[in-house]
Amino acid sequence: RSDRIWAYSRILILGVINKVFFAISSRIIVLVQPAQRGITSDVWRLYFPSLPVIAAGFNTRTSLDRCISQPVFRKDVLFLLVVMGIRLIWSL
């Protein structure tokens, strides 16, 4: 029983470390991009019109969260990622 508890706590700790790492690294990337002139006028031109679509996607996800179970949602997202990956490979 103690081995099982240790395994679960280890998975939980690794998950938290993973989330913290990606949160910090993503913020570093966002801060470094302007310094390296990675954000051009094209980025801003495409970013602002996409904000309503991002907001609509967020609202759709939060409203569907009550209707769709977590495993079904994960399978749907995985399916969409696979489809996008195949299309990306096919376009090369």
C-alpha positions as CSV (number, residue, x, y, z in Angstrom):
1,R,0.0,0.0,0.0
2,S,2.8,2.4,0.8
3,D,4.4,1.7,-2.5
4,R,1.2,2.6,-4.3
5,I,0.9,5.9,-2.4
6,W,4.6,6.7,-3.1
7,A,4.0,6.0,-6.8
8,Y,1.0,8.3,-7.0
9,S,2.7,11.1,-5.1
10,R,5.7,10.8,-7.4
11,I,3.5,11.1,-10.4
12,L,1.8,14.1,-8.9
13,I,5.1,15.8,-8.0
14,L,6.5,15.2,-11.6
15,G,3.3,16.6,-13.0
16,V,3.6,19.7,-11.0
17,I,7.3,20.1,-11.9
18,N,6.4,19.7,-15.6
19,K,3.7,22.4,-15.4
20,V,5.9,24.8,-13.6
21,F,8.7,24.2,-16.1
22,F,6.5,24.9,-19.1
23,A,4.9,27.9,-17.4
24,I,8.3,29.5,-16.8
25,S,9.8,28.6,-20.2
26,S,6.8,30.0,-22.1
27,R,7.1,33.3,-20.2
28,I,10.8,33.4,-21.0
29,I,10.0,32.8,-24.7
30,V,7.4,35.6,-24.7
31,L,9.8,38.0,-23.0
32,V,12.8,37.2,-25.3
33,Q,10.9,37.4,-28.7
34,P,10.7,41.2,-28.8
35,A,14.3,41.5,-27.8
36,Q,15.3,39.3,-30.8
37,R,12.9,41.2,-33.1
38,G,10.8,38.0,-33.4
39,I,7.6,39.9,-33.2
40,T,7.1,41.7,-36.5
41,S,4.3,43.8,-37.8
42,D,2.9,40.7,-39.5
43,V,2.6,39.0,-36.2
44,W,0.6,41.9,-34.8
45,R,-1.5,42.1,-38.0
46,L,-2.5,38.5,-37.6
47,Y,-2.7,38.5,-33.8
48,F,-5.4,41.1,-33.2
49,P,-8.0,39.7,-35.7
50,S,-7.5,36.2,-34.2
51,L,-8.5,37.4,-30.6
52,P,-12.3,37.0,-31.2
53,V,-11.7,33.5,-32.5
54,I,-9.6,32.6,-29.5
55,A,-12.3,34.0,-27.2
56,A,-15.0,32.1,-29.0
57,G,-12.9,28.9,-28.7
58,F,-12.4,29.4,-25.0
59,N,-16.1,30.1,-24.4
60,T,-17.1,27.0,-26.5
61,R,-14.7,24.8,-24.5
62,T,-16.0,26.1,-21.1
63,S,-19.6,25.5,-22.2
64,L,-18.9,22.0,-23.5
65,D,-16.9,21.1,-20.4
66,R,-20.2,20.5,-18.6
67,C,-21.5,18.2,-21.4
68,I,-18.4,16.2,-22.4
69,S,-16.5,14.0,-20.1
70,Q,-12.7,14.5,-19.7
71,P,-11.7,11.2,-21.4
72,V,-13.9,11.9,-24.4
73,F,-12.6,15.4,-24.7
74,R,-9.0,14.2,-24.6
75,K,-9.7,11.6,-27.3
76,D,-11.3,14.3,-29.5
77,V,-8.3,16.6,-29.0
78,L,-5.9,13.8,-29.8
79,F,-7.8,12.9,-32.9
80,L,-7.7,16.5,-34.1
81,L,-3.9,16.7,-33.4
82,V,-3.3,13.5,-35.4
83,V,-5.4,14.9,-38.3
84,M,-3.4,18.2,-38.2
85,G,-0.1,16.3,-38.1
86,I,-1.0,14.2,-41.1
87,R,-2.1,17.3,-43.0
88,L,1.2,19.0,-42.1
89,I,3.2,16.0,-43.2
90,W,1.2,15.6,-46.4
91,S,1.7,19.3,-47.3
92,L,5.5,18.9,-47.2
